[in-house]
Amino acid sequence: MLHMLLKYKHSVIAKSFYSNTNTSRSGTATMSNLDGYQRFYSGCRDKPTVTGDSSEVHELAKEPLQGLKLASHAVLDTAQQRGRLKCSKCGGSRMFFCYTCCSLVGDNMQEIPVIKLPVKIDIIKHPNETDGKSTAVHAKILAPNDVTMHTYPCVPEFEKDKVVLVFPGPGAVSVQEMIQCLRDGSKNRSGDPFEEPCLKRMKGEGHAATDSAKDAQTGNPDEAQSSESRVYPLQRVVFIDSTWNQSNKISTDERLQGLLKVELKTRKTCFWRSQKGKPDTYLATIEAIYYFLKDFHQHCLGQEYSGEYDNLLFFYSYLHSLINKAKTSAGKS
């Protein structure tokens, strides 16, 4: 049974800028304790990255995905009982969604949540990354209007002062420092000699961000405009979807050079398909996107996180539970 579930798993895999971002294709929600079990990370599982000593990372609880604000999984239970269906576009046999066409399958998929993200996301997938094993497609399915997928070597032209790349390396900054560093970089390119270094400015603006977050919760009619100006000039965030060994070719592509690199907090992955010889601080792509947005919401928008992006883990958490149950039944937990 475990073998069948694992085989099945491989084949499947925000209302406004500043309010609850979870809806459904037909509005149901069930807090994220995920951070309670994990510390700082940087990057994706498929492109895993680490900024801190893994010995500092807290041990995951037995059920690390419990407490998320998720739409009901009843629709997935029904789909699982029904079995596979043919994708209307490519004809492939699929469960829940087609990972090739990035589209849902089945008549009852209107209950799958739709998420509005506060920033556009581009995912660059390595051509050798198996579609059915990648979690990047989850983001495209759940946030279709804000996520774009590209298969390398197809890389769009990015405005370098408005885009960041989530990838570790020399000069990489934290999410907290990201916006100011973009502004500093833009002004420095414009020849402004009075701009202070971004890290120095960020330290002095922490209190202002907190005050702005409090003002935003008062229902001020200028809230949206104020929040949008707080993240200016950021427009897009780039993630790489590949194994760690494959990621270097993409990250060093000349079309991505000059993008500000951002490292995330070190956290442990919950992914059931670990990379051989790699630590558990190497995250799945969907985990990296989720954690980036959570940090972005708190540190860039300056708002308290209330589960706005938890539904990005809608499929991921369901599969995690399904596979763990199969392992338990097989006596391998």
N, C-alpha and C positions, 0 to 999 in steps of 0.2 A: 504493500500500500504506500509506504514511504517513497519507494522508487517511482510509483505512478504519480504521486503528488509533486515530487520534485521535477519530474518530466513535464507535468502540467504547468508548474510554475515557470519553467523556462520558456514556455510557449505564450505566456501572458505577461506577462511580466509580473474680484474683491469688490463689493457693491459700489463703494466709492473709495477714493484715495484714503480717506481717513475714518471710515466707519467699518463695521463688521463686513468682511469681504466674502463671506461664504454664502452661496445660494445653491439651488439645485435646478436641473433642467425641467422640473415640473411645476428648499428652505427648511431643512431639518438639521438640528445640531444636538449632540448628546451631553484639566487644563494642562496644559501640557506639562507633565512632570518629567519630560524627556531631559530637559536641562538639569534637573536635580540629580541625574545619574552621570552626567558627563561634563568634562571641562573643555578647555579651548582647543579648536581644531583649525585646519586650513585646507580646504579643497574638497575633492570628490572621491568617492570610492573608485570609480572608474579612472579617475585621475587623482588618486589619493595624495594628501599632503599633510604634513605634520609640522607644527610650530613649537610645541612644547614637549617636555619629557613625558613619554607615555606612562611612566610610573606615577605621574601626578594625576592621571585620569582616574576618576572615581569608578568603582565597579558598577556595572549595570545591575539593576534589580531584575528579578526573575521575569517580570512583565514590564519592560522599559517603555512600551508604547501605550500603557494604560494612562487614562487621564486626559487624553487629547480630546478637543472639541471636534468630533467627527459627525458627518451625516450618517444616518443609519446604514448599516451593512446588510440590511434585509434584502435589498435588491441584488447584492452579490450572492447571498445565500440561495436565492431563487435561481439565479443564473447558473450557479454551480450544480444545483440539482437538475436543472434542465439539460445541461451539457453543452457541448460546443455547437456553434452555428457558423455558417459560411459568411464571410465578409462580402457585403454587397458590391464592393469595389474591386477586390482582387480575387475573390473566391476562396481565399484561404480559410482553413478551419480554425476558429478562434474562440476563446473564452473571455467574456467581458468586453474586450476591445481588440482591434486589429493593430498590432504593433508595427506593421508595415505601412498601413495607410493612416495611422494615427486617428482612427475613427472608432466609435462605439459600435457594438453589434447587439442586436436584440431590440424588441419593441418596448421593453420596460426600462430602457436605459435613461429615460427622462429624469429618473430619481438620482442620477449621478450628479454630485455637486459641481458647480461652476465657480471658479475663483477669479476675482479681479485683483491683479497684482499692482503694487505701487510703482513698479518700474518694469520696463520691457526686458526680456531675457532671451539671449541667443545661446543655443547649445550647438557646439561643433563636435560632431561625432566622428570617431575614427572609422574608416570604411571596414576595418576588420572586427569592429565591435558588433556582436550578434544582436540584432534587433530584439529578439525574444528574451534576451538575458539582461538588457539594459533597463534601468529604471528611469532614464531620461524621458521616455515616452509618457510616463505618468504625468509629468509636468505639462506636456503638450495637450494631453487629453483633458486634464482638469483646469487648465488655464489657457484655452485655445487662442484667445485674443491677445495674449501677452507673451506667449512663448513661441519662438521660431527655431526650427531645427535645420542644421546644415550638415551635409556629409562631406568631410574633408576629401579632397583639397578645395572644395567650394567654401570660401570665406568672404563674407560681405565686406565692403569698405566701411570702416568705422571712423567717425569723427573722434579723434583721439582725446580731445579735451572734454568729451561728454560720455565716454565709455570706460568701464573698468573690466579687468580680467581677474577672475577668482583663481589665483594660482600663486604658489609660494615662490620665493626667490629674493635675491638682493634687492633692497629698496621697496619691498612689499610693505603695505601699511594695513592697519586694522580697519574694520568697518567704521569705527568711531572717528578715525582720522581721514577717511576717504574723501568726503565732500570738500573739506577745506583744502586738501591736497590737490583736488581737481581744480579748485578756484585759483590756488596759488600757481599751479602749472599753467593755467590759461593766462593769468596776468603776467607771469614771467615771460611767456612767449610774446606777450604784447609789449614787453619792455618796461613794465612798471617797477621802478627801483625801490618802491616803498613797501612792497608786500613782505610781510614777515613769514618765516618758515612755517609750514602748515602745522607741525607738531607743537610749536610754541603757541600758535594762535589757538589750537584746539584746547589746550589746557585752560586758557583764559575764557573760553566760551561755554564751558560746561554748565555753569549756572544759568546762562541765558537760554540754553536749550531746555533746561528743566522748567523755567518760567514760561517759555513758549508752549510747552506741552500742557501746562496747567491752563493757559489761556485758551488752548484749542478745545478743551473739554467744557468750556463755558457756553458753547454754542454760538460763538462769534460768527457773524455772517461772512467774515473775511477769512475764516478758518482754512478753507481749501486753498485759497490763493497764498496764504501765509505758509502753509505746509509745503506747497509746491515750490515756493521760493527758497525754502530751507534746504531742499535737496538739489537745487540748481547748481551746476549745470548737468548733473547726471541724467542720462537718458536711457542707457542700456547697460546690462551686465552680461558678461560672457563666461560660460562654463565649458569645460572640455569633457567630453564623454568618451573615455577610453581606459584601457588598463594603464597602470603607472608607467610601465615600460614603453608603451606606445605614445604617451602624452608629450614626451619631449619634442617629437617631430612637429606636433601642432603648436606647442607653446613657443617654439623658436621660429615659427614661420614669420617671415618679414612683415606680413600684413598685420600681425599682432604686436609687432615691436612698437614701443612708444606708448602702449596702453598702460595705465596705472595698474599695478598688481595689488590685489587685496588678499590678505590671509585671514582666515577665520579662526574662531576659538577651537581648541583641540577637544574633540568629543569622540566617544566610542561609537562605532557603527553597530547597528542591529541587523545588518545584512546577513542572510543565511548563506550567501555564496561568497565566502571570503577568498582573497587572493593568496595563493600559496606563498608562504615566507614573508607576508606583509603583516604589520601590526593591526590591531583592531581599531586604530585611530584613522584608518583609511575608509572614508565614507562612500556610500552609494551616492550617485549623482543627485537623486531626489532628496537625500538627506542634506547634502551640501546646499542645495537651493533653498530648502526649508530653513536651515539655520542662518543662512545669509539674510533672508527676508525677515526673520525674527529679530536678528541684531539690527538690521536696517530700520525696522519699525520702532525699536526702542531708542537707538542711538542717533539716527538721522531724522526720523519724523518726530522724535522726542515724545512718543506716546507709550503708555503702559500696554504691554502685550496681553491680549485677551483671546488668544486662539484664532486670530484672523486668518492665518495661513495653515492651520492644522490639517485642513482637508487636502493639502498637497500630499499628505501621507495616507489618503483614503485607501488606495489600492495596496500600498506598501504595508500598512498595518494589518490589513486583512490577510494578505499572503503570509506575513510574518506569523500571524496567529495560526493559520491553516497548516503551515509547515511544521511549526512547533508541536501542534497537536499530533501530527503524523509521526514525528519523532518520538513523542511520548508513547503513542500507541505501539510503536515498534521497539520500545524499551531502550531508546538511544538518547534520551534527554539528559 
